[in-house]
Amino acid sequence: MKIDKIESMLIGGGFVVRITTDTGLTGIGQTACWGYPTAVESIVDVYKKYLIGQDPLRIEHHWNHLYRMSPFRGTAIMGSVAAIDIALYDIKGKHFEVPTWELLGGNVRDRIRLHLLGGGPSPDENAKAAKAAVKEGFTAMKFDPVVGAYYDKGQARMIQDAVDITAAAREAGGPDLDLIIEVHRKLTPMVSIDLAEALKPFHVLFIEDPIQIDSISSQAHIAAKSTVPFGNGERFVSIWEFRELLEQGGPQYVRPDVALAGGLTHCKKIAAIAESYHCAVVTHNFLGPIITAASLHLDATIPNFITQEYTLRDESEQHVVFKTTYERDGGYIPIPDTPGLGVELDDALIEKTPFTPMNQAQTPLRKDGSVAYAV
């Protein structure tokens, strides 16, 4: 069996790759490099020259070949490798007629716990969101309480607003709803610690990405300074970054994105490194069913998994181009049992799903004209 064709597609907000073998098997993958999907498309065009004619089952070999094809690294490179890796695992599962999780060591759980990506920008709206999440069957919800033009607020006001929004979710959701606090890399290290202490009474599951990702040491320092759990890593791309983060003392949760951090091949290794530090895995994804499916297969096989990020957009008309064989049951998804990933493209709908770039270059500015932050 050989790789016969590689198709690159810009669908909805991202880049999707489909690999076809000379036996007719197909596999699909997607990148989570949503800021620069056309860059990923260009990189995959380079990868095609190597991949066409290769045995698709040699996934680890191809991973290393693509990763070390040049001395360059970074998000676009690893997002490209990830998309290819996911597609090859889809093919391999279909070839051996098993779900992809069987190829990753078999399942350690029968269903995948989800946390709903939601919330609201005010206490009332966040309370409604928490009640709705519980009613829908979710046991965890993630939201960002650092809202509005926070960068032009006084620090006390910014933190008080976050406290009020978080308190509303805790009261509405009750003690059985885990709260995950998303900060989207908006703060400085000391302000992050101040916020964590203010939110401590609400027993949040963890606070995610309070500062920019530029410094691994700074992220580890924050986690080591606070008794409130932190989570990091949705923009990390390698086992080396995660190892350095954990070596330096933090965090309690890592957030690899299977479609950014080198695919299933690499994220399985990231999970193992985290396990050695007694660190749990909370997989990242908000882009749609292909990445959700790939994440489910990873989640099914790692003992230190806690919860999978999930958005109800997966079930909307926005993603009807993706045909899934898995189905959410309340706040869980039973692990897929069909060969491969368990998701396919509806070819008839591809042209009807136009590419709408998510990166609109709308970086917020402070009142003084300076750049506030970039998500």
VOFI-726141 format. One record per residue (C-alpha): residue in three letters; x, y negated, z negated. Coordinates in steps of 0.05 Angstrom, whole numbers, plus 5000, padded with zeros to 4 digits. Example, Ala and Ser with C-alpha at 12.3 -4.5 7.8 and 13.67 -1.06 7.14 Angstrom:
REM VOFI-726141
<node residu="ALA" u="5246" v="5090" w="4844"/>
<node residu="SER" u="5273" v="5021" w="4857"/>
REM end
This chain:
REM VOFI-726141
<node residu="MET" u="5000" v="5000" w="5000"/>
<node residu="LYS" u="5027" v="4932" w="5020"/>
<node residu="ILE" u="5005" v="4859" w="5012"/>
<node residu="ASP" u="4975" v="4840" w="5079"/>
<node residu="LYS" u="4945" v="4771" w="5069"/>
<node residu="ILE" u="4945" v="4714" w="5018"/>
<node residu="GLU" u="4890" v="4662" w="5021"/>
<node residu="SER" u="4895" v="4595" w="4985"/>
<node residu="MET" u="4830" v="4560" w="4968"/>
<node residu="LEU" u="4813" v="4495" w="4933"/>
<node residu="ILE" u="4745" v="4509" w="4902"/>
<node residu="GLY" u="4707" v="4463" w="4854"/>
<node residu="GLY" u="4760" v="4433" w="4809"/>
<node residu="GLY" u="4818" v="4481" w="4820"/>
<node residu="PHE" u="4862" v="4526" w="4862"/>
<node residu="VAL" u="4842" v="4599" w="4874"/>
<node residu="VAL" u="4884" v="4652" w="4909"/>
<node residu="ARG" u="4859" v="4716" w="4940"/>
<node residu="ILE" u="4908" v="4772" w="4958"/>
<node residu="THR" u="4887" v="4827" w="5007"/>
<node residu="THR" u="4924" v="4892" w="5017"/>
<node residu="ASP" u="4931" v="4934" w="5080"/>
<node residu="THR" u="4883" v="4984" w="5048"/>
<node residu="GLY" u="4828" v="4931" w="5041"/>
<node residu="LEU" u="4834" v="4919" w="4966"/>
<node residu="THR" u="4829" v="4847" w="4944"/>
<node residu="GLY" u="4849" v="4811" w="4881"/>
<node residu="ILE" u="4834" v="4739" w="4859"/>
<node residu="GLY" u="4870" v="4692" w="4812"/>
<node residu="GLN" u="4867" v="4620" w="4792"/>
<node residu="THR" u="4913" v="4568" w="4764"/>
<node residu="ALA" u="4899" v="4526" w="4702"/>
<node residu="CYS" u="4945" v="4471" w="4728"/>
<node residu="TRP" u="4882" v="4430" w="4740"/>
<node residu="GLY" u="4919" v="4364" w="4743"/>
<node residu="TYR" u="4958" v="4383" w="4806"/>
<node residu="PRO" u="4924" v="4441" w="4842"/>
<node residu="THR" u="4950" v="4419" w="4910"/>
<node residu="ALA" u="5021" v="4425" w="4883"/>
<node residu="VAL" u="5005" v="4497" w="4864"/>
<node residu="GLU" u="4978" v="4509" w="4934"/>
<node residu="SER" u="5044" v="4486" w="4963"/>
<node residu="ILE" u="5084" v="4531" w="4917"/>
<node residu="VAL" u="5041" v="4591" w="4934"/>
<node residu="ASP" u="5054" v="4577" w="5008"/>
<node residu="VAL" u="5128" v="4587" w="4992"/>
<node residu="TYR" u="5114" v="4650" w="4953"/>
<node residu="LYS" u="5077" v="4680" w="5012"/>
<node residu="LYS" u="5142" v="4688" w="5050"/>
<node residu="TYR" u="5166" v="4737" w="4997"/>
<node residu="LEU" u="5100" v="4771" w="4978"/>
<node residu="ILE" u="5074" v="4791" w="5047"/>
<node residu="GLY" u="5094" v="4863" w="5058"/>
<node residu="GLN" u="5109" v="4878" w="4985"/>
<node residu="ASP" u="5079" v="4933" w="4942"/>
<node residu="PRO" u="5026" v="4897" w="4900"/>
<node residu="LEU" u="5034" v="4946" w="4842"/>
<node residu="ARG" u="5105" v="4922" w="4823"/>
<node residu="ILE" u="5077" v="4864" w="4782"/>
<node residu="GLU" u="5133" v="4855" w="4732"/>
<node residu="HIS" u="5185" v="4856" w="4788"/>
<node residu="HIS" u="5146" v="4805" w="4829"/>
<node residu="TRP" u="5137" v="4761" w="4768"/>
<node residu="ASN" u="5212" v="4757" w="4757"/>
<node residu="HIS" u="5226" v="4747" w="4831"/>
<node residu="LEU" u="5178" v="4689" w="4837"/>
<node residu="TYR" u="5199" v="4657" w="4772"/>
<node residu="ARG" u="5273" v="4660" w="4789"/>
<node residu="MET" u="5266" v="4642" w="4862"/>
<node residu="SER" u="5295" v="4574" w="4848"/>
<node residu="PRO" u="5325" v="4538" w="4788"/>
<node residu="PHE" u="5263" v="4495" w="4779"/>
<node residu="ARG" u="5212" v="4506" w="4723"/>
<node residu="GLY" u="5149" v="4473" w="4696"/>
<node residu="THR" u="5074" v="4474" w="4696"/>
<node residu="ALA" u="5062" v="4477" w="4771"/>
<node residu="ILE" u="5112" v="4534" w="4779"/>
<node residu="MET" u="5083" v="4575" w="4722"/>
<node residu="GLY" u="5012" v="4559" w="4743"/>
<node residu="SER" u="5028" v="4587" w="4811"/>
<node residu="VAL" u="5061" v="4650" w="4783"/>
<node residu="ALA" u="5001" v="4659" w="4737"/>
<node residu="ALA" u="4950" v="4656" w="4794"/>
<node residu="ILE" u="4989" v="4708" w="4834"/>
<node residu="ASP" u="4999" v="4752" w="4772"/>
<node residu="ILE" u="4924" v="4753" w="4756"/>
<node residu="ALA" u="4907" v="4771" w="4828"/>
<node residu="LEU" u="4957" v="4828" w="4828"/>
<node residu="TYR" u="4928" v="4856" w="4764"/>
<node residu="ASP" u="4859" v="4853" w="4795"/>
<node residu="ILE" u="4885" v="4894" w="4854"/>
<node residu="LYS" u="4920" v="4944" w="4809"/>
<node residu="GLY" u="4858" v="4956" w="4767"/>
<node residu="LYS" u="4817" v="4969" w="4830"/>
<node residu="HIS" u="4871" v="5014" w="4858"/>
<node residu="PHE" u="4870" v="5059" w="4796"/>
<node residu="GLU" u="4795" v="5048" w="4787"/>
<node residu="VAL" u="4802" v="5021" w="4716"/>
<node residu="PRO" u="4788" v="4954" w="4683"/>
<node residu="THR" u="4850" v="4912" w="4679"/>
<node residu="TRP" u="4853" v="4918" w="4603"/>
<node residu="GLU" u="4869" v="4992" w="4611"/>
<node residu="LEU" u="4934" v="4971" w="4646"/>
<node residu="LEU" u="4953" v="4927" w="4588"/>
<node residu="GLY" u="4954" v="4982" w="4536"/>
<node residu="GLY" u="4880" v="4995" w="4527"/>
<node residu="ASN" u="4829" v="4959" w="4485"/>
<node residu="VAL" u="4835" v="4945" w="4410"/>
<node residu="ARG" u="4765" v="4915" w="4407"/>
<node residu="ASP" u="4699" v="4927" w="4443"/>
<node residu="ARG" u="4676" v="4855" w="4449"/>
<node residu="ILE" u="4709" v="4787" w="4452"/>
<node residu="ARG" u="4690" v="4733" w="4402"/>
<node residu="LEU" u="4678" v="4665" w="4433"/>
<node residu="HIS" u="4682" v="4594" w="4407"/>
<node residu="LEU" u="4637" v="4545" w="4443"/>
<node residu="LEU" u="4670" v="4484" w="4473"/>
<node residu="GLY" u="4620" v="4430" w="4455"/>
<node residu="GLY" u="4603" v="4380" w="4402"/>
<node residu="GLY" u="4581" v="4308" w="4407"/>
<node residu="PRO" u="4611" v="4238" w="4399"/>
<node residu="SER" u="4569" v="4219" w="4338"/>
<node residu="PRO" u="4550" v="4253" w="4273"/>
<node residu="ASP" u="4478" v="4263" w="4296"/>
<node residu="GLU" u="4498" v="4291" w="4364"/>
<node residu="ASN" u="4551" v="4336" w="4333"/>
<node residu="ALA" u="4501" v="4363" w="4283"/>
<node residu="LYS" u="4453" v="4379" w="4340"/>
<node residu="ALA" u="4509" v="4413" w="4378"/>
<node residu="ALA" u="4527" v="4456" w="4317"/>
<node residu="LYS" u="4455" v="4477" w="4306"/>
<node residu="ALA" u="4449" v="4495" w="4380"/>
<node residu="ALA" u="4513" v="4535" w="4378"/>
<node residu="VAL" u="4489" v="4576" w="4318"/>
<node residu="LYS" u="4421" v="4586" w="4350"/>
<node residu="GLU" u="4455" v="4612" w="4413"/>
<node residu="GLY" u="4494" v="4663" w="4371"/>
<node residu="PHE" u="4563" v="4630" w="4368"/>
<node residu="THR" u="4604" v="4636" w="4304"/>
<node residu="ALA" u="4653" v="4582" w="4323"/>
<node residu="MET" u="4651" v="4514" w="4357"/>
<node residu="LYS" u="4706" v="4468" w="4381"/>
<node residu="PHE" u="4698" v="4392" w="4386"/>
<node residu="ASP" u="4738" v="4328" w="4387"/>
<node residu="PRO" u="4720" v="4280" w="4330"/>
<node residu="VAL" u="4771" v="4227" w="4350"/>
<node residu="VAL" u="4723" v="4191" w="4395"/>
<node residu="GLY" u="4713" v="4128" w="4437"/>
<node residu="ALA" u="4768" v="4076" w="4443"/>
<node residu="TYR" u="4802" v="4106" w="4382"/>
<node residu="TYR" u="4868" v="4074" w="4402"/>
<node residu="ASP" u="4839" v="4004" w="4388"/>
<node residu="LYS" u="4809" v="4024" w="4321"/>
<node residu="GLY" u="4842" v="4014" w="4254"/>
<node residu="GLN" u="4871" v="4079" w="4227"/>
<node residu="ALA" u="4822" v="4082" w="4169"/>
<node residu="ARG" u="4763" v="4072" w="4216"/>
<node residu="MET" u="4788" v="4125" w="4265"/>
<node residu="ILE" u="4796" v="4176" w="4209"/>
<node residu="GLN" u="4730" v="4159" w="4176"/>
<node residu="ASP" u="4693" v="4168" w="4242"/>
<node residu="ALA" u="4727" v="4236" w="4250"/>
<node residu="VAL" u="4708" v="4256" w="4180"/>
<node residu="ASP" u="4635" v="4236" w="4190"/>
<node residu="ILE" u="4630" v="4275" w="4256"/>
<node residu="THR" u="4663" v="4336" w="4225"/>
<node residu="ALA" u="4620" v="4333" w="4162"/>
<node residu="ALA" u="4557" v="4332" w="4205"/>
<node residu="ALA" u="4578" v="4396" w="4241"/>
<node residu="ARG" u="4596" v="4431" w="4176"/>
<node residu="GLU" u="4529" v="4413" w="4144"/>
<node residu="ALA" u="4489" v="4432" w="4206"/>
<node residu="GLY" u="4527" v="4495" w="4223"/>
<node residu="GLY" u="4536" v="4520" w="4153"/>
<node residu="PRO" u="4595" v="4560" w="4125"/>
<node residu="ASP" u="4588" v="4616" w="4177"/>
<node residu="LEU" u="4606" v="4570" w="4235"/>
<node residu="ASP" u="4681" v="4562" w="4243"/>
<node residu="LEU" u="4700" v="4492" w="4264"/>
<node residu="ILE" u="4759" v="4480" w="4311"/>
<node residu="ILE" u="4782" v="4408" w="4316"/>
<node residu="GLU" u="4808" v="4387" w="4384"/>
<node residu="VAL" u="4850" v="4323" w="4384"/>
<node residu="HIS" u="4875" v="4323" w="4457"/>
<node residu="ARG" u="4945" v="4300" w="4439"/>
<node residu="LYS" u="4922" v="4230" w="4419"/>
<node residu="LEU" u="4959" v="4217" w="4354"/>
<node residu="THR" u="5028" v="4207" w="4324"/>
<node residu="PRO" u="5057" v="4259" w="4275"/>
<node residu="MET" u="5043" v="4222" w="4210"/>
<node residu="VAL" u="4973" v="4201" w="4231"/>
<node residu="SER" u="4960" v="4274" w="4249"/>
<node residu="ILE" u="4978" v="4295" w="4178"/>
<node residu="ASP" u="4934" v="4240" w="4150"/>
<node residu="LEU" u="4876" v="4264" w="4192"/>
<node residu="ALA" u="4888" v="4337" w="4171"/>
<node residu="GLU" u="4886" v="4319" w="4098"/>
<node residu="ALA" u="4821" v="4280" w="4108"/>
<node residu="LEU" u="4789" v="4340" w="4142"/>
<node residu="LYS" u="4814" v="4391" w="4091"/>
<node residu="PRO" u="4749" v="4393" w="4050"/>
<node residu="PHE" u="4712" v="4420" w="4111"/>
<node residu="HIS" u="4755" v="4483" w="4116"/>
<node residu="VAL" u="4766" v="4477" w="4191"/>
<node residu="LEU" u="4794" v="4538" w="4226"/>
<node residu="PHE" u="4850" v="4495" w="4255"/>
<node residu="ILE" u="4867" v="4428" w="4285"/>
<node residu="GLU" u="4891" v="4432" w="4357"/>
<node residu="ASP" u="4944" v="4392" w="4393"/>
<node residu="PRO" u="4945" v="4328" w="4352"/>
<node residu="ILE" u="5006" v="4299" w="4388"/>
<node residu="GLN" u="5035" v="4298" w="4458"/>
<node residu="ILE" u="5070" v="4362" w="4480"/>
<node residu="ASP" u="5137" v="4329" w="4496"/>
<node residu="SER" u="5171" v="4353" w="4432"/>
<node residu="ILE" u="5167" v="4424" w="4408"/>
<node residu="SER" u="5203" v="4405" w="4343"/>
<node residu="SER" u="5152" v="4350" w="4327"/>
<node residu="GLN" u="5094" v="4398" w="4336"/>
<node residu="ALA" u="5126" v="4450" w="4291"/>
<node residu="HIS" u="5142" v="4396" w="4239"/>
<node residu="ILE" u="5069" v="4376" w="4233"/>
<node residu="ALA" u="5047" v="4447" w="4222"/>
<node residu="ALA" u="5100" v="4457" w="4169"/>
<node residu="LYS" u="5080" v="4393" w="4132"/>
<node residu="SER" u="5006" v="4408" w="4124"/>
<node residu="THR" u="4966" v="4462" w="4088"/>
<node residu="VAL" u="4912" v="4454" w="4141"/>
<node residu="PRO" u="4922" v="4504" w="4198"/>
<node residu="PHE" u="4944" v="4478" w="4266"/>
<node residu="GLY" u="4941" v="4507" w="4336"/>
<node residu="ASN" u="4986" v="4491" w="4394"/>
<node residu="GLY" u="5006" v="4514" w="4463"/>
<node residu="GLU" u="4952" v="4504" w="4516"/>
<node residu="ARG" u="5002" v="4466" w="4558"/>
<node residu="PHE" u="5062" v="4510" w="4542"/>
<node residu="VAL" u="5084" v="4556" w="4598"/>
<node residu="SER" u="5137" v="4604" w="4573"/>
<node residu="ILE" u="5156" v="4654" w="4519"/>
<node residu="TRP" u="5216" v="4611" w="4504"/>
<node residu="GLU" u="5173" v="4550" w="4487"/>
<node residu="PHE" u="5128" v="4591" w="4442"/>
<node residu="ARG" u="5187" v="4625" w="4408"/>
<node residu="GLU" u="5220" v="4558" w="4393"/>
<node residu="LEU" u="5155" v="4530" w="4365"/>
<node residu="LEU" u="5145" v="4589" w="4318"/>
<node residu="GLU" u="5219" v="4592" w="4298"/>
<node residu="GLN" u="5214" v="4520" w="4274"/>
<node residu="GLY" u="5157" v="4534" w="4226"/>
<node residu="GLY" u="5091" v="4527" w="4261"/>
<node residu="PRO" u="5035" v="4534" w="4278"/>
<node residu="GLN" u="4985" v="4585" w="4250"/>
<node residu="TYR" u="4950" v="4594" w="4317"/>
<node residu="VAL" u="4978" v="4594" w="4389"/>
<node residu="ARG" u="4936" v="4574" w="4448"/>
<node residu="PRO" u="4965" v="4604" w="4512"/>
<node residu="ASP" u="4925" v="4596" w="4576"/>
<node residu="VAL" u="4932" v="4659" w="4618"/>
<node residu="ALA" u="4926" v="4619" w="4682"/>
<node residu="LEU" u="4982" v="4570" w="4663"/>
<node residu="ALA" u="5031" v="4609" w="4620"/>
<node residu="GLY" u="5052" v="4660" w="4672"/>
<node residu="GLY" u="4990" v="4703" w="4677"/>
<node residu="LEU" u="4974" v="4768" w="4641"/>
<node residu="THR" u="5046" v="4793" w="4646"/>
<node residu="HIS" u="5074" v="4734" w="4607"/>
<node residu="CYS" u="5016" v="4721" w="4559"/>
<node residu="LYS" u="5019" v="4792" w="4534"/>
<node residu="LYS" u="5091" v="4777" w="4514"/>
<node residu="ILE" u="5071" v="4710" w="4482"/>
<node residu="ALA" u="5019" v="4747" w="4440"/>
<node residu="ALA" u="5072" v="4796" w="4417"/>
<node residu="ILE" u="5120" v="4741" w="4397"/>
<node residu="ALA" u="5064" v="4707" w="4358"/>
<node residu="GLU" u="5046" v="4773" w="4324"/>
<node residu="SER" u="5118" v="4778" w="4298"/>
<node residu="TYR" u="5107" v="4711" w="4262"/>
<node residu="HIS" u="5039" v="4731" w="4234"/>
<node residu="CYS" u="5009" v="4680" w="4281"/>
<node residu="ALA" u="4941" v="4690" w="4313"/>
<node residu="VAL" u="4922" v="4679" w="4386"/>
<node residu="VAL" u="4865" v="4635" w="4408"/>
<node residu="THR" u="4865" v="4637" w="4484"/>
<node residu="HIS" u="4852" v="4572" w="4522"/>
<node residu="ASN" u="4806" v="4563" w="4582"/>
<node residu="PHE" u="4753" v="4515" w="4605"/>
<node residu="LEU" u="4758" v="4521" w="4680"/>
<node residu="GLY" u="4712" v="4578" w="4698"/>
<node residu="PRO" u="4697" v="4652" w="4707"/>
<node residu="ILE" u="4762" v="4676" w="4740"/>
<node residu="ILE" u="4804" v="4652" w="4682"/>
<node residu="THR" u="4751" v="4674" w="4632"/>
<node residu="ALA" u="4753" v="4744" w="4661"/>
<node residu="ALA" u="4829" v="4747" w="4660"/>
<node residu="SER" u="4829" v="4722" w="4588"/>
<node residu="LEU" u="4778" v="4775" w="4566"/>
<node residu="HIS" u="4825" v="4830" w="4590"/>
<node residu="LEU" u="4883" v="4800" w="4551"/>
<node residu="ASP" u="4840" v="4788" w="4489"/>
<node residu="ALA" u="4816" v="4860" w="4490"/>
<node residu="THR" u="4887" v="4887" w="4483"/>
<node residu="ILE" u="4922" v="4843" w="4431"/>
<node residu="PRO" u="4913" v="4857" w="4356"/>
<node residu="ASN" u="4925" v="4785" w="4334"/>
<node residu="PHE" u="4870" v="4754" w="4377"/>
<node residu="ILE" u="4818" v="4712" w="4340"/>
<node residu="THR" u="4772" v="4677" w="4389"/>
<node residu="GLN" u="4766" v="4658" w="4462"/>
<node residu="GLU" u="4749" v="4588" w="4486"/>
<node residu="TYR" u="4684" v="4587" w="4526"/>
<node residu="THR" u="4640" v="4535" w="4560"/>
<node residu="LEU" u="4568" v="4545" w="4581"/>
<node residu="ARG" u="4588" v="4515" w="4649"/>
<node residu="ASP" u="4611" v="4586" w="4665"/>
<node residu="GLU" u="4537" v="4604" w="4669"/>
<node residu="SER" u="4515" v="4543" w="4709"/>
<node residu="GLU" u="4503" v="4531" w="4783"/>
<node residu="GLN" u="4571" v="4497" w="4784"/>
<node residu="HIS" u="4604" v="4566" w="4783"/>
<node residu="VAL" u="4553" v="4606" w="4824"/>
<node residu="VAL" u="4608" v="4619" w="4876"/>
<node residu="PHE" u="4639" v="4668" w="4826"/>
<node residu="LYS" u="4602" v="4735" w="4818"/>
<node residu="THR" u="4616" v="4765" w="4750"/>
<node residu="THR" u="4603" v="4835" w="4724"/>
<node residu="TYR" u="4610" v="4816" w="4651"/>
<node residu="GLU" u="4556" v="4780" w="4611"/>
<node residu="ARG" u="4555" v="4740" w="4547"/>
<node residu="ASP" u="4516" v="4767" w="4489"/>
<node residu="GLY" u="4506" v="4711" w="4439"/>
<node residu="GLY" u="4574" v="4690" w="4414"/>
<node residu="TYR" u="4610" v="4750" w="4444"/>
<node residu="ILE" u="4625" v="4782" w="4512"/>
<node residu="PRO" u="4629" v="4858" w="4514"/>
<node residu="ILE" u="4694" v="4877" w="4548"/>
<node residu="PRO" u="4687" v="4888" w="4623"/>
<node residu="ASP" u="4683" v="4960" w="4646"/>
<node residu="THR" u="4687" v="4952" w="4722"/>
<node residu="PRO" u="4754" v="4963" w="4759"/>
<node residu="GLY" u="4799" v="4902" w="4761"/>
<node residu="LEU" u="4779" v="4835" w="4731"/>
<node residu="GLY" u="4705" v="4841" w="4741"/>
<node residu="VAL" u="4695" v="4777" w="4782"/>
<node residu="GLU" u="4691" v="4766" w="4857"/>
<node residu="LEU" u="4683" v="4707" w="4904"/>
<node residu="ASP" u="4617" v="4698" w="4942"/>
<node residu="ASP" u="4645" v="4682" w="5011"/>
<node residu="ALA" u="4580" v="4653" w="5034"/>
<node residu="LEU" u="4584" v="4599" w="4980"/>
<node residu="ILE" u="4658" v="4580" w="4986"/>
<node residu="GLU" u="4647" v="4526" w="5038"/>
<node residu="LYS" u="4586" v="4501" w="4998"/>
<node residu="THR" u="4630" v="4491" w="4936"/>
<node residu="PRO" u="4672" v="4430" w="4954"/>
<node residu="PHE" u="4738" v="4414" w="4921"/>
<node residu="THR" u="4729" v="4359" w="4870"/>
<node residu="PRO" u="4796" v="4341" w="4837"/>
<node residu="MET" u="4792" v="4336" w="4762"/>
<node residu="ASN" u="4851" v="4289" w="4758"/>
<node residu="GLN" u="4822" v="4221" w="4774"/>
<node residu="ALA" u="4883" v="4182" w="4748"/>
<node residu="GLN" u="4839" v="4145" w="4698"/>
<node residu="THR" u="4890" v="4139" w="4642"/>
<node residu="PRO" u="4859" v="4096" w="4586"/>
<node residu="LEU" u="4891" v="4030" w="4568"/>
<node residu="ARG" u="4892" v="3993" w="4502"/>
<node residu="LYS" u="4865" v="3923" w="4494"/>
<node residu="ASP" u="4936" v="3897" w="4502"/>
<node residu="GLY" u="4943" v="3932" w="4570"/>
<node residu="SER" u="4990" v="3988" w="4549"/>
<node residu="VAL" u="4978" v="4062" w="4564"/>
<node residu="ALA" u="4940" v="4096" w="4507"/>
<node residu="TYR" u="4951" v="4170" w="4521"/>
<node residu="ALA" u="4944" v="4224" w="4574"/>
<node residu="VAL" u="4904" v="4288" w="4561"/>
REM end
